[in-house]
Amino acid sequence: MKLAVASGKGGTGKTTVAVNLAAVFDGPVQLVDCDVEAPNAGLFLKPEALTEEIITTPVPGIIESLCTRCGECSRFCGFSAIACVGSTPPLLFPQMCHSCGGCVKVCPEDAIFVDKHRIGTVGVGRAGSITLIQGTLDVGSTMAPPLISRVKERIDPGLPAILDAPPGTSCPVMATLKGVDYAILVTEPTPFGLHDLHLAVETLRELGTSFGVVVNRLGIGDHRVHRYCEEQNIPVLLQIPDDRRIAEACSRGELIVKALPEYRGLFQELLREVRNR
């Protein structure tokens, strides 16, 4: 089972749900932090023996002695990753390259070769029965989807996996949701929460992925999220109250199910609900 925990906006408690759900599994489970621009699952799990691998993507390199400055590579590139200006060698912008390899093929002088560009790291560690797989995008890098794909390659298909998705509905989220069996959308009962939940629901319906909703911080807003879910036949899998003790535990980097054992049953019920879908 591959389960994604996502949200239409940041700050809804997506990671909180993901790590606490992993903590109540009754066997080995993988927690895959795909929020590579701001991975924080490790702050709660505190994994041991975290090993890291540097991740690169293929980008063009120029052999200046062979380059005739014809500009074919620049005209071909749809992402402006190569620029030809006058008689100077082509300028390369690897952070904009989508690694299609087209520039290598169109160069009439074979002056372009495949080079490597570092985009981030993938770390793997253990926290009890939980295996944490975590991607970290380098500062200044903009290509999150290739790194997310490399993170997902580390998933053991023989074990259940919980994927902590990036917030929003952009390309990194799509890269995370691809191939999952079920998705949990975490939202808040506020107008902003409803607006972004609507975007997330449209995204998952377009992908054809089954999903349910977790309402976090119940009591801070109104009932419009609940009415929307009822009208759209979206199951509300769990409601987490606006409990100051939860916020305090999270600020200390503690799991809710350990700091406040009375909430363990809620997350166990969430796990049962998801398994029955």
Buried (B, 14 or more C-beta within 10 A) or exposed (E): EBBBBBBBBEEBBBBBBBBBBBBBBEEBBBBBBBBBBEBBBBEBBEBEEBEEEEBBBBBBBBEEEEBEBBEBBBEBBEEEBBBBEEEEBBEBEBBBBBBBBBBBEBBEEEBBEEBEBEBBBBBBBBBEEBBBBBBBBBEEBEBBBBBBBBBBEBBEEEEBBBBBBBBBBEEBBBBBBBEBBBBBBBBBBBEBBBEBBBEBBEBBEEBEBEBBBBBBBBEEBEEBBBEBBEEEEBEBBBBBBBBEEBEEBBEEEBBBBEBBEEBBEBBBEBBEBBEEB
